[in-house]
Amino acid sequence: MHTSSENGRKSSNYLTFGLDKDSPIAVKVPTLHADEQAQNRAILGVAEILGRRTQIRVGIEVWCKWRGRWRYKRMRAQHVTLSCPNPEQAELVIEAFSRFLKSLDGNFLAP
């Protein structure tokens, strides 16, 4: 599943994004269904019901081989925590973050 071949085959698994190491950044976003969106809004609303700010933690996980199996492993100390005043602001932050990441699709970054 994760071996490269001479013809540069494209993997059908959305987690691998193909195997061409020379291609630019590829961004894949799963489709969000209405029931999942409702669950997300409920999760964001819990803090508001309790009278607290909405805390969002964005973590980085890398698709790698770990103990003989392919899986996502969390990178240590590579996260961002955002404190939003309410769920509406939290949704706007998530949307802005998602739009920024989508804008990287097809680009190369330079140091």
N, C-alpha and C positions, 0 to 999 in steps of 0.2 A: 504494500500500500504506500510506503514512503520511500521507495527506491527510485532513483532516477534512471530513465532509459535513454537510449540514443536518440529517439525521435522526439523527446521533450513532451511526452504525453501529459495531458491535463487530467488531474484527478477529479473524480465526480464528488469527492468528499469536500464539503464546503469548509472544513477545518484546515485543509492543507493548501488551498488556493493555487493548486498547480505546483510544479517543481522547478520552474525556471528561476535560477538564482540571480540572473542578470536583468530581470524585469523590474520596473519601478514598484513603488508601494502599492499594494492592493488592499482595498477596504471592502469588507463584506458586512452587511447589516441584515440581521434576520427580520422577517416581517412580524409586526406586532398585531396580534388579533385583539378584538374588542374585549374579550374576557380577560386577557392578560393585561390590557391597559387598565381595566377596572381594578384588578388586583394591585397593580402598581400604585394607582391613586389611593387605594385603601391603605397601603403600606405607608405612603407619604403622609396620609392624614392622621395616623396614630399619634405622632408627636404633637400635632396641633390640638388634638382632643385633650392631651395631657398638659397643654399649656406650655410646650417646649418648642425650641427651634428645630427645624428639620436638618438633621445631620446626614451628609452624603459622603461616603468613602469610595473613592475610585482607585481600584487596585490594578496592578499589572500582572498578568499571567502569561507564561510562555509555553507554547506547544513543544514538548520535548519528550525524549525517551527517558523514562524514570523507572528503575527496577524492572527492566525488560518489557515495559508497556508504554505506549504513547499516551500522554495525558498532559493537561495543563498544570504547570507548577507556578506558584506565586513567587514573584521576585521580592526579596526581603527589602524593607524600607524604601519601596518604590511606589508610594501611594500618595494621594492627595485627599485631604478631608475638607469638606465645604460645610459651612454652617449658614443655612438660609433661614430668613425670618418666618416663612410660611411655605406650604406645599406648592403654591403657584410659582413662587420664586425658584423653588427647587426644580420644578418641571422646566422652567425657562433655562436654568443652568444646564440641565441634562440635554435639552434640545440644542443649545448653543454648542456644548461640548461635542455632541453627535455631528452637528453641521461642520464643525472645524475638522473632525476626523475624516468625514466624507470628502472634504476639500483636498485631502492629501492623496486621494485615489489617483493613480497614474503619474505621480510626481516622484522625483528623486530629491532627497535632502542632502545638503552638503554641510560639513562641520564648519 
